[in-house]
Amino acid sequence: MLEMLEETTKRSQQAQMIINKMGNEQHKAVLMNYYILGLSWEKTAETMHYSLRRVFQIHGIALLEFEALRNIAVNCSLNCDIV
């Protein structure tokens, strides 16, 4: 059980590091609000002053950016500047 918690914490920290490297502040906000802070989609939209539909649009694009940065980090050496 403790190992699972440690792995979840490690993955959350890695995700936060990648999100912080993202260039678009809207992308960062959507991913942080929903995945890291645990806000609902509705609360994320309200916090950002966007419609729910707009938050979903931003989310889709943000996931593409996140995945690209994650792939760079995975393929990067220990001295990489991404992570």
Backbone as CSV, one residue per row, in Angstrom:
resi,resn,N_x,N_y,N_z,CA_x,CA_y,CA_z,C_x,C_y,C_z
1,MET,0.820,-1.198,0.000,0.000,0.000,0.000,0.864,1.262,0.000
2,LEU,1.906,1.251,0.822,2.810,2.395,0.899,3.541,2.589,-0.430
3,GLU,3.907,1.487,-1.071,4.586,1.571,-2.366,3.678,2.213,-3.416
4,MET,2.396,1.875,-3.391,1.448,2.460,-4.338,1.310,3.959,-4.106
5,LEU,1.257,4.372,-2.859,1.156,5.786,-2.517,2.409,6.539,-2.965
6,GLU,3.570,5.939,-2.739,4.824,6.564,-3.152,4.878,6.701,-4.674
7,GLU,4.433,5.678,-5.409,4.421,5.725,-6.871,3.454,6.791,-7.373
8,THR,2.295,6.905,-6.734,1.316,7.929,-7.115,1.883,9.325,-6.864
9,THR,2.517,9.510,-5.734,3.134,10.792,-5.405,4.227,11.141,-6.405
10,LYS,5.050,10.166,-6.755,6.123,10.380,-7.721,5.556,10.785,-9.080
11,ARG,4.511,10.099,-9.539,3.907,10.418,-10.832,3.261,11.810,-10.814
12,SER,2.638,12.151,-9.699,2.036,13.476,-9.573,3.105,14.562,-9.643
13,GLN,4.225,14.348,-8.981,5.321,15.313,-9.014,5.894,15.435,-10.424
14,GLN,6.043,14.304,-11.108,6.541,14.331,-12.481,5.574,15.089,-13.387
15,ALA,4.288,14.837,-13.219,3.279,15.532,-14.019,3.338,17.036,-13.763
16,GLN,3.477,17.432,-12.512,3.567,18.855,-12.178,4.791,19.489,-12.819
17,MET,5.903,18.786,-12.839,7.114,19.317,-13.457,6.895,19.534,-14.951
18,ILE,6.238,18.599,-15.602,5.968,18.734,-17.033,4.980,19.869,-17.279
19,ILE,3.928,19.935,-16.495,2.943,21.009,-16.650,3.606,22.367,-16.485
20,ASN,4.491,22.487,-15.512,5.177,23.767,-15.278,6.069,24.183,-16.444
21,LYS,6.489,23.224,-17.271,7.319,23.525,-18.438,6.484,23.915,-19.661
22,MET,5.179,23.773,-19.575,4.315,24.085,-20.710,4.329,25.584,-20.973
23,GLY,4.259,25.956,-22.251,4.351,27.347,-22.631,3.056,28.132,-22.508
24,ASN,1.930,27.469,-22.585,0.641,28.151,-22.601,0.021,28.133,-21.203
25,GLU,-0.261,29.308,-20.672,-0.799,29.414,-19.306,-2.195,28.801,-19.180
26,GLN,-2.994,28.897,-20.226,-4.328,28.270,-20.197,-4.199,26.754,-20.088
27,HIS,-3.283,26.197,-20.848,-3.055,24.752,-20.801,-2.634,24.328,-19.401
28,LYS,-1.696,25.077,-18.843,-1.230,24.787,-17.488,-2.384,24.823,-16.496
29,ALA,-3.193,25.865,-16.583,-4.274,26.056,-15.617,-5.290,24.923,-15.681
30,VAL,-5.681,24.528,-16.886,-6.666,23.448,-17.010,-6.120,22.156,-16.418
31,LEU,-4.895,21.796,-16.785,-4.323,20.535,-16.292,-4.081,20.571,-14.784
32,MET,-3.587,21.697,-14.284,-3.353,21.796,-12.835,-4.665,21.746,-12.061
33,ASN,-5.651,22.506,-12.513,-6.930,22.536,-11.795,-7.585,21.159,-11.748
34,TYR,-7.602,20.494,-12.874,-8.326,19.222,-12.932,-7.511,18.055,-12.366
35,TYR,-6.289,17.892,-12.820,-5.520,16.700,-12.442,-4.758,16.837,-11.137
36,ILE,-4.233,17.984,-10.853,-3.406,18.144,-9.649,-4.241,18.620,-8.463
37,LEU,-5.075,19.642,-8.682,-5.895,20.163,-7.582,-7.190,19.385,-7.381
38,GLY,-7.572,18.606,-8.379,-8.760,17.760,-8.242,-10.078,18.494,-8.407
39,LEU,-10.057,19.670,-9.054,-11.305,20.394,-9.278,-12.133,19.674,-10.340
40,SER,-13.418,19.798,-10.252,-14.300,19.243,-11.279,-14.140,20.067,-12.554
41,TRP,-14.650,19.532,-13.660,-14.616,20.301,-14.906,-15.400,21.598,-14.754
42,GLU,-16.525,21.513,-14.080,-17.364,22.685,-13.891,-16.645,23.753,-13.065
43,LYS,-15.993,23.332,-11.994,-15.271,24.273,-11.133,-14.056,24.850,-11.865
44,THR,-13.403,24.029,-12.665,-12.279,24.511,-13.473,-12.757,25.600,-14.426
45,ALA,-13.877,25.361,-15.090,-14.435,26.355,-16.016,-14.798,27.634,-15.271
46,GLU,-15.429,27.487,-14.127,-15.827,28.651,-13.330,-14.608,29.449,-12.872
47,THR,-13.591,28.760,-12.398,-12.377,29.407,-11.914,-11.679,30.183,-13.020
48,MET,-11.704,29.623,-14.222,-11.010,30.246,-15.352,-11.888,31.235,-16.112
49,HIS,-13.164,31.319,-15.740,-14.118,32.206,-16.408,-14.320,31.823,-17.877
50,TYR,-14.399,30.521,-18.117,-14.653,29.980,-19.449,-15.875,29.081,-19.404
51,SER,-16.429,28.845,-20.575,-17.511,27.861,-20.661,-16.904,26.468,-20.504
52,LEU,-17.729,25.525,-20.147,-17.285,24.146,-20.020,-16.759,23.640,-21.369
53,ARG,-17.448,24.005,-22.433,-17.018,23.605,-23.772,-15.612,24.121,-24.069
54,ARG,-15.339,25.372,-23.720,-14.021,25.959,-23.973,-12.946,25.257,-23.152
55,VAL,-13.258,24.902,-21.925,-12.292,24.186,-21.085,-11.960,22.836,-21.709
56,PHE,-12.949,22.153,-22.249,-12.694,20.870,-22.909,-11.823,21.053,-24.153
57,GLN,-12.035,22.142,-24.881,-11.196,22.417,-26.056,-9.744,22.648,-25.635
58,ILE,-9.574,23.475,-24.622,-8.227,23.761,-24.111,-7.582,22.477,-23.601
59,HIS,-8.366,21.676,-22.900,-7.861,20.425,-22.337,-7.307,19.511,-23.433
60,GLY,-8.040,19.381,-24.526,-7.584,18.520,-25.617,-6.245,18.956,-26.181
61,ILE,-6.093,20.241,-26.385,-4.832,20.776,-26.906,-3.728,20.656,-25.854
62,ALA,-4.085,20.902,-24.606,-3.107,20.819,-23.512,-2.567,19.400,-23.372
63,LEU,-3.412,18.408,-23.568,-2.944,17.026,-23.474,-1.923,16.703,-24.555
64,LEU,-2.111,17.262,-25.745,-1.139,17.056,-26.826,0.210,17.670,-26.456
65,GLU,0.176,18.878,-25.898,1.415,19.534,-25.469,2.074,18.752,-24.338
66,PHE,1.270,18.314,-23.374,1.786,17.541,-22.243,2.462,16.266,-22.736
67,GLU,1.805,15.555,-23.632,2.344,14.294,-24.149,3.657,14.522,-24.892
68,ALA,3.734,15.590,-25.670,4.973,15.899,-26.390,6.110,16.162,-25.406
69,LEU,5.847,16.947,-24.371,6.878,17.225,-23.368,7.246,15.978,-22.578
70,ARG,6.258,15.145,-22.296,6.528,13.897,-21.568,7.424,12.984,-22.392
71,ASN,7.160,12.898,-23.686,7.984,12.063,-24.561,9.419,12.575,-24.617
72,ILE,9.581,13.880,-24.650,10.936,14.457,-24.632,11.625,14.074,-23.325
73,ALA,10.906,14.204,-22.222,11.489,13.897,-20.911,11.880,12.429,-20.804
74,VAL,11.044,11.544,-21.317,11.321,10.115,-21.251,12.566,9.770,-22.067
75,ASN,12.724,10.413,-23.202,13.847,10.125,-24.097,15.090,10.936,-23.788
76,CYS,15.019,11.760,-22.789,16.094,12.687,-22.466,17.102,12.052,-21.510
77,SER,18.316,12.528,-21.584,19.318,12.072,-20.630,19.092,12.732,-19.281
78,LEU,19.852,12.363,-18.283,19.688,12.923,-16.941,19.993,14.409,-16.883
79,ASN,20.729,14.940,-17.843,21.084,16.351,-17.854,20.122,17.208,-18.666
80,CYS,19.004,16.658,-19.008,18.036,17.353,-19.868,17.426,18.554,-19.138
81,ASP,17.165,19.621,-19.879,16.585,20.823,-19.294,15.074,20.763,-19.172
82,ILE,14.405,19.782,-19.784,12.945,19.714,-19.753,12.455,19.351,-18.372
83,VAL,13.055,18.361,-17.748,12.560,17.902,-16.452,13.633,18.056,-15.419
